[in-house]
Amino acid sequence: MTNKEKAIRIVFGMFMAEYDGDAVEVYNKLSNELADSWDCIDYATVWNKFEDDTISEVVGYMNDSIDAALRILGE
């Protein structure tokens, strides 16, 4: 497992209340999602705090957090 995969798994739990499958796979699927509303998907549920944000906004928050984790890990 790469450091990026580890960072995704850690960060993903901070934003997702529930999801079907592996965190890295669901993160990649969300990153490519064309829908903006959480109501349009059935494979992930965001924490209530983020439910008014679009999918792309939350993915952006996750990307920032993943980048921060990677910097801490020295990458």
MORA-V986645 format. One record per residue. RES is the residue in one small letter. OMEGA is omega in whole degrees, 0 to 359 (NA if undefined). D_CENTER is the distance of its C-alpha to the mean C-alpha in Angstrom with 2 decimals. Layout:
BEGIN
RES:OMEGA:D_CENTER, RES:OMEGA:D_CENTER
END
This chain:
BEGIN
m:180:17.35, t:176:16.55, n:179:15.46, k:178:12.38, e:176:11.48, k:180:12.41, a:178:10.38, i:181:7.07, r:179:8.50, i:184:9.58, v:185:6.85, f:179:4.54, g:178:7.85, m:184:8.32, f:184:6.34, m:176:6.91, a:179:10.66, e:175:11.14, y:180:10.12, d:176:12.63, g:182:12.82, d:183:11.33, a:182:7.79, v:179:8.28, e:180:9.85, v:176:7.54, y:179:4.75, n:178:8.13, k:178:9.35, l:180:7.05, s:181:7.87, n:183:11.36, e:179:11.57, l:179:14.77, a:178:14.74, d:185:13.82, s:178:14.46, w:178:12.59, d:184:16.11, c:181:16.10, i:180:13.73, d:183:14.64, y:179:12.14, a:176:9.46, t:182:10.45, v:175:8.90, w:183:11.09, n:181:14.30, k:185:14.04, f:187:11.42, e:177:13.03, d:177:15.28, d:178:12.76, t:177:12.08, i:182:9.06, s:177:9.68, e:181:10.11, v:176:6.87, v:176:5.30, g:176:8.38, y:179:7.99, m:180:5.10, n:178:7.59, d:180:10.36, s:177:9.49, i:178:9.10, d:179:12.33, a:178:13.95, a:179:13.49, l:176:14.95, r:178:17.76, i:179:18.61, l:177:18.84, g:179:21.15, e:NA:19.39
END
